[in-house]
Amino acid sequence: MSVATRLQAMQPTDVGVPGPTPRDMARDFRSVRADPVSFLDRVSRRFGDTVSFPVPGAPALLLNDPADVRHVLQAAARNWTKDTVQYAALARVTGPGLLASAEPAWIEHRRMAAPAFHHQRLEAVGEEVRSAARTAIEARLGLGRAGAQPPTAGGEVVDVAALTHTIGLDAVGRALFSTDLSDQAQDLLRATSQSADLVVRLGRSILPRAAWTPTRTNLRLRSTRRRLDAGAAAIIAERRTRNARSAAGAAHGDDLLGLLLDSGLGDDEIRDELVTMVIAGHETVAAALAWTLMLLAEHPAAQDRVRAELDAHEGPVPLVGNRERLPWTRAVVDEALRLYPPAWAISRRSLADDVVGGRPVPAGTLAIISPWLVHRRPDLWPDPEAFRPERFLGQPLRTGYLPFGQGPRLCIGREFALGEMVLVLAELLREHRVGVRTGWTRPVPEAKVAVHPRGGMPLVVRRVDA
Ligand code: HEM
């Protein structure tokens, strides 16, 4: 590369879009790292629907207009790949699993994994998800725990974020791998949450460093990866042993692990998909449930309506088809995912020149899409900060709503996650009421792989009949 070309690559490309100056960025450097969601919110309020960041080389654009979002994620999806710093960082942990991989491997893996998320299969695993919820609720809230007292009338302060994490991990294990992850749960929980922290740290660093550089982050990542590898290897070995004991040559079953084992993929590829599903499948649901419970604790009338709907529902709550059966509970979940979408930023890079929002943009342009910001557009969501589940009652989901992404890379776990959220709310709220302490302030949203409540979600939990 000539000196002139190199120098040009160091300059930001001007595509006529307003945005913060390098000096603004330098001033905000700390807040960009500490609280990227608020930073994006501030710049979009200041500069509008499309914001350009002063980075060297190809443009980096924040896109807030739903039409531009649809273009990048859906209409022109083939041109906008996951070749971004954020996905490269994730791939350091998950390998090229379904979430981080690019065409052509992606479509094959998606087709392979899809049957594990079909309605019929989800219907069959509802009981497993319910057991995961019941086990964790009973263990944490005292019911069934030897010698333990259930919460008193005054209630007990419980970190519901820790509770939903345990449920989320166990549900993925039981539903997708037909495995009880409880033996390894603590280690897997710690390893996934540590790797999530490291991924975020890597995704935020401006200078890419080689994976072999012995930085603290790289060293910790290597050790976390080893623990995740060991967890995944144990799950695979356990299933192979179990299968060998049954009829020789029989298929491994129709859960995700069975599909992967029967697919002819190598152990490394199976490991990548397992780790992907553990990370993508439990952090997101756990965070979303914690925020949902917070909103219900703050809005007792909405919570009573959930309970009334559950009381009127006959039989166990199923994993699929809840919009018709429990419309209010489902609307609560939809609205909580609007206000607190766990996936706070989605990134893509263009392969070829394109036109976005009427402006030509060159190949290599980085697009950043934040469901968090799109979900707060006052033109689409009047009084956007207000918790109003009725927005979703009896209405088809609309433009400008993308907690699960959009287009071909839409979340494969969407139905599973929505069903799990309704089911966990049912298991918890049928017998318990959640509330907030006096002097309550909301935990600060912390952008990791998912947006978590910083420091947990301490809510007052009491039995309904106490
Ligand atoms: C509330 C819970 C969840 C949220 C908010 C969520 C959000 C998302 C989003 C926004 C994407 C698209 C990312 C992009 O386009 O760059 C995605 C993709 C994905 N999600 Fe989820 N997710 C959730 C639950 C789950 C669950 C339960 C699983 C699996 C058990 C899962 C597995 C995946 C996978 C594998 C992909 C990649 C799909 C592909 O590219 O083909 N997610 N998720």
Residues whose N, C-alpha, C, O or C-beta is under 5 A from the ligand:
A	BS01	HEM	L98 L99 R110 M277 A280 G281 T284 V285 A288 P342 A343 I346 S347 L402 P403 F404 G405 P408 R409 L410 C411 I412 G413 F416 A417
